[in-house]
Amino acid sequence: MCDQDQLAAMGRVNRRQFSKLGLGGAAGAVAACTPMDTGSGAAAGALVETAVTFAADGGTMDGVFIYRAGESNPGVILWPDIAGLRPAKLQMGRRLAQSGYAVFVANPYYRSVAGQQFADFDAFRNGGGFDRVAPWRDANTPAAIMATARDVVSWLDAQDAVDSARGIGNQGYCMTGSWTILAAAAVPTRVKAAASFHGGGLVGEGDLAPVNLLDDMAADGAALIAIARNDDAQEPGAKTALSAAGAAAQADITVEVYGGDHGWTVLDSPVYDEAEAERAWANMLTLYSRL
């Protein structure tokens, strides 16, 4: 998972790429917490984006719900990385919604703070982000994450934009890569797809370590575990343990090491690798096509 040494080795954000992706400027930051459209007058198929709150385990969950007006599509939970809710994650949520999904971009730190805390990944790593988020992360124990997943799924299933007859997907990055397996194990009747990108905390000895929960996923569920090359170099046994656990559970688990460093899929990451990010995105869409 992302650590201080990895952050120091990342270098600077490519601001030209940052602007190209439409993530620059104060307007993007404001959009993280402001409704784009309430949906009341949106044309069929147009994206609707609105800030939402609802009761969840340990507090009030907040985030942004993005969907296509006049449609009912499979729900997806997008769990942001360690830098939390911010424009880069909303941009990823919009892209997914355009592909025909009702996407909830969650605030992973809702138990401790509300809304956006960092403008972008650079603001996180240069603004004492690790120290700031440490107590917020501590509140997210595996059991707490599973409880959160149950409440988010219940909320999604109550939305007209979500087709509750179809499965729910979820995707996570960095610290939330493990959350995707926890969610799939917590609500196997509904969460049918888990996509973990450069995720941390996937292997371990505890009963709630994701590697030990693969047999708790739905029989018709599947997972994509995309590992960063430098994470694999630091922990080469993780891919083997995950593959073996998936085989033992007779679960549909794809484990692959990608040619990008930790954070390669995230739009505002200094190590964003467009080619490998696009390949990972395409594989995720293939996973979600089963919902």
Secondary structure, 3 states (H helix, E strand, C coil): CCCHHHHHHCCCCCHHHHHHCCCCCHHHHHHCCCCCCCCCCCCCCCEEEEEEEEEECCEEEEEEEEEECCCCECEEEEECCCCCCCHHHHHHHHHHHHCCCEEEEECCCCCCCCCCCCCCHHHHHHCCHHHHHHHHHHCCCHHHHHHHHHHHHHHHHCCCCECCCCCEEEEEEHHHHHHHHHHHHHCCCCEEEEEEECCCCCCCCCCCCHHHCHHHCCCCCEEEEEEEHHHHHHCCHHHHHHHHHHHHCCCEEEEEEECCCCCCCCCCCCCCCHHHHHHHHHHHHHHHCCC
